[in-house]
Amino acid sequence: MENRLVYNPFGMLFMLLLAFLLFFVVGFLFLNVISTAFTRIGFTWQYALILLLASLLGSNINIPVTNMKCNTPMVTERYVRVFGITYRIPVMEDIACNTILAVNVGGAVIPTLISILLLHQFPGALIYALAGVVFVAIVTNRVARPVKGLGIVTPALLPPLTAALGALALVYLFNAPHDFVFLIAYVGGTLGTLIGADLLNLNKIRDMGAPVASIGGAGTFDGVFLSGIIAVLLV
C-alpha cells in the first residue's frame, strides 16, 4: 500500500513549470534582488532552497490516514484535465470502491510546519494571520471544484493571489505591521487553501470515486506551493 501512495500526481510539463518558478525565486534569493521573510526569521537562502525543494519533492508522497467507502463507481482513467492542468490518477490494482484519505507531505505537512514555525517566531502576528486564513479559505472554498476520480481542485493562481491581496489589505488598510506581510501571505495562502479547498469539502470525498483523496495533494498542491512562491516574491 505504501508504494501505491508514492506517485507524481502531475503531468511532466506542469512539474517543469513549478521547477522553473522554484529556481527563478531561488535565483532572486541568491542575488539579493529581493528580501524575504526566510532571511528575516533566520533562514539562509540555502535553507529556503531546501524548504521549497522539500515541498516540491514531497508532493509525490501521501501519508494514508483512513480508508473510506465511496458512494459512486471508481474512476479508472489515468489522467484528468482541470483548469488547464493535467493531473495523473494513481491506478490501483484493486478496483473496489474504496477511497484512501491521505495527507500530502509537500502540500500539507511541510507548509503547516512552516506556518507553525512562523507563528511561533512572531506571536504578535497571530490575529492578522488568522484573518488572512479565513479570507483565503472563504474565497477558495467558493471556487473549489470536486472532480470525479481526482479530488478537490482549485485554480492554481487563485489562492496565492488571494493571499497576497489579503496580506496587503491587512497591512495597508488595517494597520498590520509591515514586517508581517510575508507571514500573513504565506500562512493565509497555505492554511487557507488547505482549509477552504480540502477540509471543508471532506464530506464530498465519498462521491468522487477517487482511489486516493489527498489533503494538500493533486488539485490543491499547486495552490499551496504557489502561495509560498508568491509570498516570497511579495516583500
Steps between C-alpha positions, in 0.01 A plus 500: 500500500783743582646475148164579347489828688835621368424636155530819300146644468595754231587496132866553408437844346342635820782358715753674274308827542506467880872417488561810285312720749694343785843571353387845383411595857817342641700702248345817642584385850861426404552833325340699784272672249216463744483455876300209636353396829707183482803714582304707754429194712858379476491283185778537247426467130633143521230409754240676288605281207478188717149590620371571151662185358359294786152632421538419131642152555260433788208542261574142390444358851160446659457372855185284528262599779189289448312292245155627399223309326402711200143553379575502127676265255879528498646718224784316325618756243871569532485876440256782579532852359357785713560877483753441220717265710534125444497286816601134513275259688670208675384169355409255776517125452182455702211675326274467805322825577716614791666840527821537698503833683860616525703805597751631247847570639592786267158662483381464859759377752795723407299824444314446829826450691648814341185696591520380861868602513420846363221555754727376778769748395250787469212441745384860455399415143256226604180705474599642159603157373168350610317777317701417187421130539127568532501730194686251279293206629172674412610598150662163428200306626273695266696397190625153603362233271459128580627297203404136446796269544734772626377699799456869572656736245560876512643738237875503565544878512190592700622408854835683475345809343226501765763456773709786361195727474390415853847558645536837329150604609575412864827694491387812314131521596492348847840616627660158542879535545669499160750241622213252521405521131694185402372304798138596432533414131669166559287378791180631343581350161602158624264435791215690335528282190519178702198596709288654226566245226559174686383498861168674430431254218579172675131410492516487117784248477274193507323623185808547282602140431867587551747224597694754708371830642800692626477802731741753352569281199412494130241776443600714799876445512562748220308772686687433825841484329441816296380681814845445644668613179299819462531573872877492453471747213259722694754684718 
